[in-house]
Amino acid sequence: MEPVRFGVIGVGGMGGNHVRSFQDIEEAQLVAVGDVNEQAAQKVGEETGARAFTDYKDLIDNGDVQAILIATPHFFHPPVAEYAASKGVHVLSEKPVAVTVSAADKMIAACDEGGVFLGVMFQQRTDSARRAMKDLIESGALGQLHRISMTAPWYRPQAYYDSGAWRGTWKGEGGGILMNQAPHSLDQFVWLAGGSPQSVQAIADTRGHSIEVENTAMAICDFGDGKIGYFYASTAEVPGGERVEIAGDKGLLTLDDQGLRFYELETPLTEHLTTSKENFGRPKGAWRTIEHEGKGQSHVTVTRAFCRAIQNQDASLMVADGREGLKALELANAILTAGYTRREVPMPLDRATFDAMLEKLQNGAKPSELRA
């Protein structure tokens, strides 16, 4: 099959990494690069042989592209995606897919109407350990799930936020850790849980850093059918390192810096609860390490899968489509809403409620003023 002709919009930071990755993707040909910084665009164009643009519409109209990869600041994801869709160009977006769920809804609708694919760069789904977790869950090895817990400290010093005027601001980022560092963790949370929760309770706060946005968030999620979830993320905690626990009727699955391990019960928990004659009896079980083959997470794998989806006109080949991207974003918006209002938030999230809250924050409101 002919390679998919790609353009990358936003070549600074992560966009530059994506540009370099195309040399390892035989299913794609990088033909255009774009950035508002003309010098940056020209430099990357000269290095890659791709045509350089400073306006995304010009790139989409005249860059001879079949697909684009959006690596701009996330407030710009929706307008770029919607314009591309209107021109019949497929869209692969960096995370988060948008800042608000209402904006993501419009992106998805535009791509549906334009008959193009919308994918999201959730490369952690390609990690071999996380794929092994997902496979074990879907195989029934854990039985009915009771709990999923995830902690995701992503430490950043004040210097990180001071490195750009847009960092740590409501107008620049639209959120803090939930919008910048935690989207991959939020995606893993709902992906491993099997879908979005029914309701969310949360605390969101800022400690230590001199920034507008939240740097710490904790949520309790009700998934229904007795399944609950706990999510915690912070840029003000060390040493860091993500930890995942998934408790089911047949055992406990954990992923941390010690690897992927499974505490497998000899007797299902619900059976032992009702049949044990011992006051303090415990079901027997044993730990075992789960071996998993393959490399770690890969942006290349996501992009290759997106190309194959286009070549075969098969959306199921994507690692994560726009609707999957929306789930992580909706949870981020819900945690912030629940955390600042200190109220339980039902899902699906009311779009207008979040948009109104974000507008107040962008206009200088303090989180404490939202607890009416």
C-alpha positions as YAML, in Angstrom:
chain: A
units: angstrom
residues:
- id: 1
  name: MET
  ca: [0.00, 0.00, 0.00]
- id: 2
  name: GLU
  ca: [1.04, 3.58, -0.61]
- id: 3
  name: PRO
  ca: [2.24, 5.40, 2.53]
- id: 4
  name: VAL
  ca: [-0.12, 7.93, 4.10]
- id: 5
  name: ARG
  ca: [0.98, 11.49, 3.36]
- id: 6
  name: PHE
  ca: [1.27, 13.21, 6.76]
- id: 7
  name: GLY
  ca: [1.67, 16.74, 8.01]
- id: 8
  name: VAL
  ca: [2.71, 17.64, 11.57]
- id: 9
  name: ILE
  ca: [1.25, 20.85, 12.97]
- id: 10
  name: GLY
  ca: [3.30, 22.19, 15.88]
- id: 11
  name: VAL
  ca: [6.94, 21.11, 15.62]
- id: 12
  name: GLY
  ca: [8.31, 22.43, 18.91]
- id: 13
  name: GLY
  ca: [8.49, 20.19, 21.99]
- id: 14
  name: MET
  ca: [6.64, 16.91, 21.48]
- id: 15
  name: GLY
  ca: [5.90, 17.78, 17.87]
- id: 16
  name: GLY
  ca: [9.62, 17.67, 17.14]
- id: 17
  name: ASN
  ca: [9.78, 14.15, 18.55]
- id: 18
  name: HIS
  ca: [6.91, 13.10, 16.31]
- id: 19
  name: VAL
  ca: [8.66, 14.57, 13.27]
- id: 20
  name: ARG
  ca: [11.76, 12.49, 13.98]
- id: 21
  name: SER
  ca: [9.67, 9.35, 14.52]
- id: 22
  name: PHE
  ca: [8.40, 9.33, 10.93]
- id: 23
  name: GLN
  ca: [11.73, 7.93, 9.74]
- id: 24
  name: ASP
  ca: [10.71, 4.69, 11.51]
- id: 25
  name: ILE
  ca: [7.19, 4.53, 10.05]
- id: 26
  name: GLU
  ca: [7.09, 2.85, 6.66]
- id: 27
  name: GLU
  ca: [3.32, 3.32, 6.45]
- id: 28
  name: ALA
  ca: [3.69, 7.12, 6.44]
- id: 29
  name: GLN
  ca: [5.48, 9.81, 4.47]
- id: 30
  name: LEU
  ca: [6.10, 13.17, 6.13]
- id: 31
  name: VAL
  ca: [5.32, 15.76, 3.44]
- id: 32
  name: ALA
  ca: [4.51, 18.91, 5.44]
- id: 33
  name: VAL
  ca: [5.34, 20.57, 8.76]
- id: 34
  name: GLY
  ca: [3.75, 23.63, 10.29]
- id: 35
  name: ASP
  ca: [4.42, 26.01, 13.16]
- id: 36
  name: VAL
  ca: [3.56, 29.63, 13.95]
- id: 37
  name: ASN
  ca: [7.30, 30.08, 14.51]
- id: 38
  name: GLU
  ca: [8.48, 30.47, 10.92]
- id: 39
  name: GLN
  ca: [12.12, 29.83, 11.77]
- id: 40
  name: ALA
  ca: [11.24, 26.57, 13.55]
- id: 41
  name: ALA
  ca: [9.04, 25.42, 10.68]
- id: 42
  name: GLN
  ca: [11.68, 26.22, 8.06]
- id: 43
  name: LYS
  ca: [14.42, 24.49, 10.06]
- id: 44
  name: VAL
  ca: [12.42, 21.28, 10.42]
- id: 45
  name: GLY
  ca: [11.38, 21.47, 6.79]
- id: 46
  name: GLU
  ca: [15.00, 21.70, 5.67]
- id: 47
  name: GLU
  ca: [15.99, 18.80, 7.92]
- id: 48
  name: THR
  ca: [13.23, 16.49, 6.70]
- id: 49
  name: GLY
  ca: [12.59, 17.60, 3.14]
- id: 50
  name: ALA
  ca: [8.98, 18.39, 4.03]
- id: 51
  name: ARG
  ca: [7.29, 21.61, 2.94]
- id: 52
  name: ALA
  ca: [7.11, 24.20, 5.72]
- id: 53
  name: PHE
  ca: [4.06, 26.28, 6.63]
- id: 54
  name: THR
  ca: [3.21, 28.88, 9.27]
- id: 55
  name: ASP
  ca: [-0.58, 28.61, 8.94]
- id: 56
  name: TYR
  ca: [-2.38, 25.34, 9.60]
- id: 57
  name: LYS
  ca: [-5.10, 26.09, 7.05]
- id: 58
  name: ASP
  ca: [-2.48, 26.69, 4.39]
- id: 59
  name: LEU
  ca: [-0.81, 23.38, 5.25]
- id: 60
  name: ILE
  ca: [-4.09, 21.49, 5.08]
- id: 61
  name: ASP
  ca: [-5.16, 23.21, 1.83]
- id: 62
  name: ASN
  ca: [-1.83, 23.14, -0.01]
- id: 63
  name: GLY
  ca: [0.41, 20.60, 1.73]
- id: 64
  name: ASP
  ca: [-0.85, 17.55, -0.22]
- id: 65
  name: VAL
  ca: [-1.65, 15.77, 3.06]
- id: 66
  name: GLN
  ca: [-4.02, 12.89, 3.72]
- id: 67
  name: ALA
  ca: [-3.61, 13.13, 7.49]
- id: 68
  name: ILE
  ca: [-2.26, 15.51, 10.11]
- id: 69
  name: LEU
  ca: [-0.76, 15.02, 13.55]
- id: 70
  name: ILE
  ca: [-1.71, 17.88, 15.89]
- id: 71
  name: ALA
  ca: [0.96, 18.74, 18.46]
- id: 72
  name: THR
  ca: [-0.05, 22.32, 19.20]
- id: 73
  name: PRO
  ca: [-1.02, 23.66, 22.66]
- id: 74
  name: HIS
  ca: [-4.23, 21.81, 23.46]
- id: 75
  name: PHE
  ca: [-6.62, 24.81, 23.19]
- id: 76
  name: PHE
  ca: [-5.86, 24.76, 19.46]
- id: 77
  name: HIS
  ca: [-6.63, 21.07, 18.89]
- id: 78
  name: PRO
  ca: [-10.36, 21.57, 18.13]
- id: 79
  name: PRO
  ca: [-10.14, 24.33, 15.48]
- id: 80
  name: VAL
  ca: [-7.30, 22.56, 13.66]
- id: 81
  name: ALA
  ca: [-9.11, 19.21, 13.74]
- id: 82
  name: GLU
  ca: [-12.43, 20.67, 12.62]
- id: 83
  name: TYR
  ca: [-10.86, 22.47, 9.68]
- id: 84
  name: ALA
  ca: [-8.98, 19.34, 8.63]
- id: 85
  name: ALA
  ca: [-12.16, 17.28, 8.81]
- id: 86
  name: SER
  ca: [-13.98, 19.80, 6.63]
- id: 87
  name: LYS
  ca: [-11.30, 19.21, 3.98]
- id: 88
  name: GLY
  ca: [-11.41, 15.42, 4.21]
- id: 89
  name: VAL
  ca: [-8.10, 15.13, 6.08]
- id: 90
  name: HIS
  ca: [-7.70, 12.52, 8.84]
- id: 91
  name: VAL
  ca: [-6.67, 13.72, 12.32]
- id: 92
  name: LEU
  ca: [-4.31, 12.21, 14.90]
- id: 93
  name: SER
  ca: [-4.25, 14.43, 17.99]
- id: 94
  name: GLU
  ca: [-1.82, 14.63, 20.87]
- id: 95
  name: LYS
  ca: [-3.36, 14.33, 24.32]
- id: 96
  name: PRO
  ca: [-5.57, 15.73, 25.66]
- id: 97
  name: VAL
  ca: [-7.93, 15.66, 22.71]
- id: 98
  name: ALA
  ca: [-9.28, 19.05, 23.86]
- id: 99
  name: VAL
  ca: [-9.60, 21.16, 27.01]
- id: 100
  name: THR
  ca: [-13.36, 20.74, 27.45]
- id: 101
  name: VAL
  ca: [-15.68, 17.86, 26.68]
- id: 102
  name: SER
  ca: [-17.95, 20.22, 24.76]
- id: 103
  name: ALA
  ca: [-15.05, 21.05, 22.42]
- id: 104
  name: ALA
  ca: [-14.20, 17.36, 22.04]
- id: 105
  name: ASP
  ca: [-17.83, 16.64, 21.16]
- id: 106
  name: LYS
  ca: [-17.55, 19.11, 18.27]
- id: 107
  name: MET
  ca: [-14.27, 17.58, 17.10]
- id: 108
  name: ILE
  ca: [-15.81, 14.12, 17.00]
- id: 109
  name: ALA
  ca: [-18.93, 15.38, 15.22]
- id: 110
  name: ALA
  ca: [-16.83, 17.24, 12.64]
- id: 111
  name: CYS
  ca: [-14.74, 14.16, 11.89]
- id: 112
  name: ASP
  ca: [-17.85, 11.99, 11.63]
- id: 113
  name: GLU
  ca: [-19.44, 14.48, 9.25]
- id: 114
  name: GLY
  ca: [-16.26, 14.76, 7.20]
- id: 115
  name: GLY
  ca: [-15.91, 10.98, 6.96]
- id: 116
  name: VAL
  ca: [-12.40, 11.02, 8.44]
- id: 117
  name: PHE
  ca: [-10.74, 9.22, 11.33]
- id: 118
  name: LEU
  ca: [-9.94, 10.94, 14.62]
- id: 119
  name: GLY
  ca: [-7.26, 9.24, 16.70]
- id: 120
  name: VAL
  ca: [-5.61, 10.20, 19.99]
- id: 121
  name: MET
  ca: [-1.96, 9.69, 20.94]
- id: 122
  name: PHE
  ca: [-2.45, 7.41, 23.95]
- id: 123
  name: GLN
  ca: [0.78, 5.46, 23.56]
- id: 124
  name: GLN
  ca: [0.63, 3.93, 27.05]
- id: 125
  name: ARG
  ca: [-1.96, 1.54, 25.62]
- id: 126
  name: THR
  ca: [0.85, 0.01, 23.58]
- id: 127
  name: ASP
  ca: [3.00, -0.74, 26.64]
- id: 128
  name: SER
  ca: [3.42, -4.51, 27.00]
- id: 129
  name: ALA
  ca: [2.75, -4.54, 30.77]
- id: 130
  name: ARG
  ca: [-0.46, -2.56, 30.40]
- id: 131
  name: ARG
  ca: [-1.60, -4.72, 27.50]
- id: 132
  name: ALA
  ca: [-0.98, -7.77, 29.68]
- id: 133
  name: MET
  ca: [-3.14, -6.23, 32.42]
- id: 134
  name: LYS
  ca: [-5.95, -5.55, 29.96]
- id: 135
  name: ASP
  ca: [-5.72, -9.08, 28.56]
- id: 136
  name: LEU
  ca: [-5.89, -10.63, 32.04]
- id: 137
  name: ILE
  ca: [-8.95, -8.58, 32.93]
- id: 138
  name: GLU
  ca: [-10.74, -9.43, 29.69]
- id: 139
  name: SER
  ca: [-9.85, -13.12, 30.03]
- id: 140
  name: GLY
  ca: [-11.77, -13.27, 33.31]
- id: 141
  name: ALA
  ca: [-8.68, -14.15, 35.36]
- id: 142
  name: LEU
  ca: [-9.67, -11.59, 38.00]
- id: 143
  name: GLY
  ca: [-13.36, -12.38, 37.91]
- id: 144
  name: GLN
  ca: [-15.72, -9.51, 38.62]
- id: 145
  name: LEU
  ca: [-13.77, -6.33, 39.32]
- id: 146
  name: HIS
  ca: [-14.29, -4.67, 42.70]
- id: 147
  name: ARG
  ca: [-11.72, -1.88, 42.76]
- id: 148
  name: ILE
  ca: [-9.22, -0.05, 40.57]
- id: 149
  name: SER
  ca: [-6.71, 2.27, 42.21]
- id: 150
  name: MET
  ca: [-4.12, 4.44, 40.51]
- id: 151
  name: THR
  ca: [-1.56, 6.85, 41.93]
- id: 152
  name: ALA
  ca: [0.40, 9.01, 39.51]
- id: 153
  name: PRO
  ca: [2.83, 11.53, 41.02]
- id: 154
  name: TRP
  ca: [4.50, 13.62, 38.30]
- id: 155
  name: TYR
  ca: [6.80, 15.94, 40.23]
- id: 156
  name: ARG
  ca: [7.58, 19.36, 38.75]
- id: 157
  name: PRO
  ca: [9.54, 22.17, 40.49]
- id: 158
  name: GLN
  ca: [8.45, 25.80, 40.27]
- id: 159
  name: ALA
  ca: [11.07, 26.34, 37.56]
- id: 160
  name: TYR
  ca: [9.00, 24.13, 35.25]
- id: 161
  name: TYR
  ca: [5.99, 26.43, 35.57]
- id: 162
  name: ASP
  ca: [8.16, 29.54, 35.27]
- id: 163
  name: SER
  ca: [9.63, 28.32, 31.97]
- id: 164
  name: GLY
  ca: [6.60, 29.56, 29.99]
- id: 165
  name: ALA
  ca: [4.06, 32.30, 30.69]
- id: 166
  name: TRP
  ca: [1.24, 29.98, 29.63]
- id: 167
  name: ARG
  ca: [2.17, 27.23, 32.07]
- id: 168
  name: GLY
  ca: [0.10, 26.86, 35.22]
- id: 169
  name: THR
  ca: [-2.60, 29.26, 34.00]
- id: 170
  name: TRP
  ca: [-6.27, 28.77, 33.24]
- id: 171
  name: LYS
  ca: [-6.11, 30.72, 29.99]
- id: 172
  name: GLY
  ca: [-2.89, 29.04, 28.87]
- id: 173
  name: GLU
  ca: [-3.58, 25.40, 29.77]
- id: 174
  name: GLY
  ca: [-7.19, 25.16, 30.90]
- id: 175
  name: GLY
  ca: [-6.10, 23.10, 33.88]
- id: 176
  name: GLY
  ca: [-3.11, 21.76, 35.77]
- id: 177
  name: ILE
  ca: [-2.05, 18.19, 36.33]
- id: 178
  name: LEU
  ca: [-5.38, 16.84, 35.09]
- id: 179
  name: MET
  ca: [-4.90, 18.59, 31.75]
- id: 180
  name: ASN
  ca: [-1.13, 18.36, 31.30]
- id: 181
  name: GLN
  ca: [0.59, 15.46, 33.08]
- id: 182
  name: ALA
  ca: [-2.24, 13.04, 33.94]
- id: 183
  name: PRO
  ca: [-4.21, 12.45, 30.69]
- id: 184
  name: HIS
  ca: [-2.33, 9.18, 29.99]
- id: 185
  name: SER
  ca: [-3.02, 7.96, 33.53]
- id: 186
  name: LEU
  ca: [-6.68, 8.95, 33.26]
- id: 187
  name: ASP
  ca: [-6.93, 7.06, 29.97]
- id: 188
  name: GLN
  ca: [-5.39, 3.98, 31.59]
- id: 189
  name: PHE
  ca: [-7.80, 4.31, 34.50]
- id: 190
  name: VAL
  ca: [-10.98, 4.22, 32.39]
- id: 191
  name: TRP
  ca: [-9.49, 1.77, 29.85]
- id: 192
  name: LEU
  ca: [-8.61, -0.82, 32.49]
- id: 193
  name: ALA
  ca: [-11.87, -0.23, 34.36]
- id: 194
  name: GLY
  ca: [-13.80, -0.97, 31.20]
- id: 195
  name: GLY
  ca: [-15.43, 2.42, 30.80]
- id: 196
  name: SER
  ca: [-16.40, 5.67, 32.46]
- id: 197
  name: PRO
  ca: [-17.73, 5.91, 36.04]
- id: 198
  name: GLN
  ca: [-21.31, 6.77, 36.89]
- id: 199
  name: SER
  ca: [-20.36, 9.48, 39.37]
- id: 200
  name: VAL
  ca: [-17.28, 11.24, 40.75]
- id: 201
  name: GLN
  ca: [-16.37, 12.76, 44.12]
- id: 202
  name: ALA
  ca: [-13.07, 14.61, 44.36]
- id: 203
  name: ILE
  ca: [-10.68, 17.06, 45.96]
- id: 204
  name: ALA
  ca: [-8.55, 19.35, 43.80]
- id: 205
  name: ASP
  ca: [-5.99, 21.69, 45.31]
- id: 206
  name: THR
  ca: [-2.75, 23.60, 44.77]
- id: 207
  name: ARG
  ca: [0.05, 23.20, 47.27]
- id: 208
  name: GLY
  ca: [3.58, 24.53, 47.23]
- id: 209
  name: HIS
  ca: [3.64, 25.89, 43.69]
- id: 210
  name: SER
  ca: [2.82, 29.49, 42.84]
- id: 211
  name: ILE
  ca: [0.37, 28.75, 40.02]
- id: 212
  name: GLU
  ca: [-3.32, 29.30, 39.24]
- id: 213
  name: VAL
  ca: [-4.27, 25.73, 38.37]
- id: 214
  name: GLU
  ca: [-4.55, 22.53, 40.40]
- id: 215
  name: ASN
  ca: [-1.37, 20.55, 41.01]
- id: 216
  name: THR
  ca: [-3.01, 17.80, 43.09]
- id: 217
  name: ALA
  ca: [-6.24, 15.86, 42.53]
- id: 218
  name: MET
  ca: [-7.85, 12.89, 44.24]
- id: 219
  name: ALA
  ca: [-11.06, 11.21, 43.10]
- id: 220
  name: ILE
  ca: [-13.40, 8.45, 44.21]
- id: 221
  name: CYS
  ca: [-15.35, 7.01, 41.29]
- id: 222
  name: ASP
  ca: [-18.47, 4.83, 41.34]
- id: 223
  name: PHE
  ca: [-18.55, 2.55, 38.30]
- id: 224
  name: GLY
  ca: [-21.70, 0.72, 39.37]
- id: 225
  name: ASP
  ca: [-22.21, -3.00, 40.06]
- id: 226
  name: GLY
  ca: [-20.09, -2.73, 43.20]
- id: 227
  name: LYS
  ca: [-16.99, -1.50, 41.35]
- id: 228
  name: ILE
  ca: [-15.24, 1.58, 42.73]
- id: 229
  name: GLY
  ca: [-12.15, 3.50, 41.69]
- id: 230
  name: TYR
  ca: [-9.55, 5.69, 43.35]
- id: 231
  name: PHE
  ca: [-7.38, 8.09, 41.36]
- id: 232
  name: TYR
  ca: [-4.61, 10.34, 42.68]
- id: 233
  name: ALA
  ca: [-2.19, 12.58, 40.80]
- id: 234
  name: SER
  ca: [0.16, 15.38, 41.88]
- id: 235
  name: THR
  ca: [3.09, 17.44, 40.62]
- id: 236
  name: ALA
  ca: [4.03, 18.26, 44.23]
- id: 237
  name: GLU
  ca: [5.05, 14.82, 45.44]
- id: 238
  name: VAL
  ca: [8.17, 12.66, 45.14]
- id: 239
  name: PRO
  ca: [9.67, 10.19, 44.31]
- id: 240
  name: GLY
  ca: [6.95, 9.61, 41.74]
- id: 241
  name: GLY
  ca: [6.25, 6.46, 39.80]
- id: 242
  name: GLU
  ca: [2.83, 5.22, 38.79]
- id: 243
  name: ARG
  ca: [1.19, 2.40, 40.75]
- id: 244
  name: VAL
  ca: [-1.92, 0.50, 39.69]
- id: 245
  name: GLU
  ca: [-3.97, -1.98, 41.73]
- id: 246
  name: ILE
  ca: [-6.96, -3.89, 40.38]
- id: 247
  name: ALA
  ca: [-8.88, -6.03, 42.84]
- id: 248
  name: GLY
  ca: [-11.26, -8.68, 41.57]
- id: 249
  name: ASP
  ca: [-13.18, -11.65, 42.87]
- id: 250
  name: LYS
  ca: [-10.30, -13.98, 41.98]
- id: 251
  name: GLY
  ca: [-7.31, -11.92, 43.08]
- id: 252
  name: LEU
  ca: [-5.30, -8.72, 43.01]
- id: 253
  name: LEU
  ca: [-3.29, -7.40, 40.05]
- id: 254
  name: THR
  ca: [-0.57, -4.79, 40.68]
- id: 255
  name: LEU
  ca: [1.76, -2.81, 38.45]
- id: 256
  name: ASP
  ca: [4.58, -0.69, 39.88]
- id: 257
  name: ASP
  ca: [8.37, -0.40, 39.75]
- id: 258
  name: GLN
  ca: [8.55, -4.03, 40.93]
- id: 259
  name: GLY
  ca: [6.79, -5.17, 37.76]
- id: 260
  name: LEU
  ca: [3.44, -6.78, 37.00]
- id: 261
  name: ARG
  ca: [2.27, -9.22, 39.68]
- id: 262
  name: PHE
  ca: [-0.90, -11.20, 40.33]
- id: 263
  name: TYR
  ca: [-2.07, -12.47, 43.74]
- id: 264
  name: GLU
  ca: [-4.27, -15.34, 42.60]
- id: 265
  name: LEU
  ca: [-6.85, -16.75, 45.04]
- id: 266
  name: GLU
  ca: [-7.55, -20.47, 45.28]
- id: 267
  name: THR
  ca: [-11.18, -19.71, 46.15]
- id: 268
  name: PRO
  ca: [-13.10, -16.73, 44.76]
- id: 269
  name: LEU
  ca: [-13.53, -14.01, 47.35]
- id: 270
  name: THR
  ca: [-17.34, -13.94, 47.24]
- id: 271
  name: GLU
  ca: [-17.43, -17.71, 47.78]
- id: 272
  name: HIS
  ca: [-15.03, -17.57, 50.73]
- id: 273
  name: LEU
  ca: [-16.97, -14.69, 52.30]
- id: 274
  name: THR
  ca: [-20.12, -16.79, 52.49]
- id: 275
  name: THR
  ca: [-18.71, -20.26, 53.22]
- id: 276
  name: SER
  ca: [-15.78, -19.77, 55.63]
- id: 277
  name: LYS
  ca: [-16.46, -20.99, 59.19]
- id: 278
  name: GLU
  ca: [-13.45, -19.16, 60.66]
- id: 279
  name: ASN
  ca: [-14.00, -15.75, 62.25]
- id: 280
  name: PHE
  ca: [-10.73, -14.42, 60.86]
- id: 281
  name: GLY
  ca: [-10.27, -16.85, 58.00]
- id: 282
  name: ARG
  ca: [-8.60, -15.70, 54.78]
- id: 283
  name: PRO
  ca: [-8.76, -17.28, 51.35]
- id: 284
  name: LYS
  ca: [-5.49, -18.87, 50.31]
- id: 285
  name: GLY
  ca: [-3.55, -17.45, 47.42]
- id: 286
  name: ALA
  ca: [-0.08, -16.88, 46.03]
- id: 287
  name: TRP
  ca: [1.81, -14.14, 44.22]
- id: 288
  name: ARG
  ca: [3.19, -14.74, 40.76]
- id: 289
  name: THR
  ca: [5.00, -12.46, 38.37]
- id: 290
  name: ILE
  ca: [3.27, -11.91, 35.04]
- id: 291
  name: GLU
  ca: [5.73, -12.07, 32.17]
- id: 292
  name: HIS
  ca: [4.99, -9.89, 29.18]
- id: 293
  name: GLU
  ca: [6.73, -9.70, 25.85]
- id: 294
  name: GLY
  ca: [7.42, -6.65, 23.77]
- id: 295
  name: LYS
  ca: [8.79, -3.17, 24.19]
- id: 296
  name: GLY
  ca: [7.47, -0.28, 26.24]
- id: 297
  name: GLN
  ca: [5.05, 2.37, 25.05]
- id: 298
  name: SER
  ca: [5.59, 3.78, 21.60]
- id: 299
  name: HIS
  ca: [4.38, 6.85, 19.71]
- id: 300
  name: VAL
  ca: [5.49, 5.06, 16.54]
- id: 301
  name: THR
  ca: [3.12, 2.16, 17.22]
- id: 302
  name: VAL
  ca: [0.15, 4.54, 17.58]
- id: 303
  name: THR
  ca: [0.98, 6.39, 14.36]
- id: 304
  name: ARG
  ca: [1.54, 3.17, 12.42]
- id: 305
  name: ALA
  ca: [-1.81, 1.82, 13.62]
- id: 306
  name: PHE
  ca: [-3.50, 5.06, 12.57]
- id: 307
  name: CYS
  ca: [-1.96, 4.76, 9.10]
- id: 308
  name: ARG
  ca: [-3.16, 1.19, 8.76]
- id: 309
  name: ALA
  ca: [-6.67, 2.27, 9.76]
- id: 310
  name: ILE
  ca: [-6.62, 4.79, 6.91]
- id: 311
  name: GLN
  ca: [-5.10, 2.36, 4.40]
- id: 312
  name: ASN
  ca: [-7.65, -0.34, 5.23]
- id: 313
  name: GLN
  ca: [-10.55, 2.00, 6.01]
- id: 314
  name: ASP
  ca: [-10.94, 0.18, 9.33]
- id: 315
  name: ALA
  ca: [-11.35, 2.37, 12.43]
- id: 316
  name: SER
  ca: [-10.89, -0.62, 14.75]
- id: 317
  name: LEU
  ca: [-7.18, -0.67, 13.87]
- id: 318
  name: MET
  ca: [-6.58, 2.60, 15.76]
- id: 319
  name: VAL
  ca: [-5.05, 2.35, 19.23]
- id: 320
  name: ALA
  ca: [-7.48, 4.96, 20.58]
- id: 321
  name: ASP
  ca: [-10.11, 6.89, 18.64]
- id: 322
  name: GLY
  ca: [-11.67, 10.23, 19.48]
- id: 323
  name: ARG
  ca: [-14.42, 8.75, 21.62]
- id: 324
  name: GLU
  ca: [-11.82, 6.95, 23.72]
- id: 325
  name: GLY
  ca: [-9.97, 10.24, 24.07]
- id: 326
  name: LEU
  ca: [-13.18, 11.87, 25.21]
- id: 327
  name: LYS
  ca: [-13.53, 9.43, 28.13]
- id: 328
  name: ALA
  ca: [-10.24, 10.49, 29.73]
- id: 329
  name: LEU
  ca: [-11.01, 14.18, 29.14]
- id: 330
  name: GLU
  ca: [-14.52, 13.85, 30.57]
- id: 331
  name: LEU
  ca: [-13.11, 12.28, 33.73]
- id: 332
  name: ALA
  ca: [-10.55, 15.11, 34.02]
- id: 333
  name: ASN
  ca: [-13.31, 17.71, 33.67]
- id: 334
  name: ALA
  ca: [-15.49, 15.84, 36.18]
- id: 335
  name: ILE
  ca: [-12.71, 15.54, 38.78]
- id: 336
  name: LEU
  ca: [-12.00, 19.27, 38.54]
- id: 337
  name: THR
  ca: [-15.71, 20.09, 38.81]
- id: 338
  name: ALA
  ca: [-16.23, 17.81, 41.81]
- id: 339
  name: GLY
  ca: [-12.97, 18.90, 43.40]
- id: 340
  name: TYR
  ca: [-13.67, 22.62, 43.24]
- id: 341
  name: THR
  ca: [-17.40, 22.52, 44.02]
- id: 342
  name: ARG
  ca: [-16.97, 19.73, 46.61]
- id: 343
  name: ARG
  ca: [-20.08, 18.08, 45.21]
- id: 344
  name: GLU
  ca: [-20.65, 14.63, 43.74]
- id: 345
  name: VAL
  ca: [-20.77, 14.93, 39.96]
- id: 346
  name: PRO
  ca: [-22.93, 12.54, 37.91]
- id: 347
  name: MET
  ca: [-21.71, 11.21, 34.59]
- id: 348
  name: PRO
  ca: [-22.06, 11.93, 31.72]
- id: 349
  name: LEU
  ca: [-20.74, 15.34, 32.75]
- id: 350
  name: ASP
  ca: [-22.97, 18.35, 32.13]
- id: 351
  name: ARG
  ca: [-20.99, 20.23, 29.51]
- id: 352
  name: ALA
  ca: [-22.47, 23.66, 30.24]
- id: 353
  name: THR
  ca: [-21.66, 23.36, 33.95]
- id: 354
  name: PHE
  ca: [-17.98, 22.73, 33.31]
- id: 355
  name: ASP
  ca: [-17.69, 25.39, 30.61]
- id: 356
  name: ALA
  ca: [-19.21, 27.99, 32.95]
- id: 357
  name: MET
  ca: [-16.84, 27.00, 35.77]
- id: 358
  name: LEU
  ca: [-13.78, 27.18, 33.52]
- id: 359
  name: GLU
  ca: [-14.83, 30.61, 32.27]
- id: 360
  name: LYS
  ca: [-15.06, 31.86, 35.86]
- id: 361
  name: LEU
  ca: [-11.59, 30.49, 36.62]
- id: 362
  name: GLN
  ca: [-10.16, 32.09, 33.49]
- id: 363
  name: ASN
  ca: [-11.67, 35.40, 34.62]
- id: 364
  name: GLY
  ca: [-9.93, 35.23, 37.98]
- id: 365
  name: ALA
  ca: [-12.34, 33.35, 40.26]
- id: 366
  name: LYS
  ca: [-10.78, 31.42, 43.15]
- id: 367
  name: PRO
  ca: [-11.69, 27.73, 43.60]
- id: 368
  name: SER
  ca: [-13.14, 28.52, 47.05]
- id: 369
  name: GLU
  ca: [-15.64, 30.86, 45.37]
- id: 370
  name: LEU
  ca: [-17.11, 27.94, 43.41]
- id: 371
  name: ARG
  ca: [-18.37, 26.12, 46.51]
- id: 372
  name: ALA
  ca: [-21.78, 27.77, 46.58]
...
